[in-house]
Amino acid sequence: MQIRLDDLSGPAIRALLEEHLRSMHSLSPPESVHALDLDGLRQPEITFWTVWSGNELLGCGALKELDPRHGEIKSMRTAQAHLRKGVARAMLEHIMREAKRRSYARLSLETGSMEAFEPAQRLYASFGFTHCPPFGDYTEDPNSVFMTRLL
């Protein structure tokens, strides 16, 4: 697996992000979908990476700077054909290394509260993330789980 900085211009990443947004909207009410579209991911405070095997896109993830000491994981997604192969684990390790390199003190995330999101919650918990109150611009939402980890 190779993780690359991505400019979000390729057709493969566009398709994966469209799949991601469709999935989020099928699982959560519109007001509880916090996944970003292409324009949202192109903001200067967001760094976006893709995971590849040769010419095949395996997944993606992003790191958003909330402030100089706090980052947020965004848009973690594994392509359906590559689930349970370690893609998300590799991306999470990469994002955590980058957050430490930037000297963030904390790394946080929002994910869904429904059963479909339990594998993601278990992955984050296995890396030491624990439940926390909403952070940044988030508010309490029964469809969201907020997690954080000190670095």
Secondary structure by P-SEA (a helix, b strand, c coil): ccccccccccaaaaaaaaaaaaaaaacccccccccccccccccccbbbbbbbcccccccccccccccccbbbbccccccccccccaaaaaaaaaaaaaaaaaccccccccccccccaaaaaaaaaaabbbbbcccccccccccbbbbbbcc
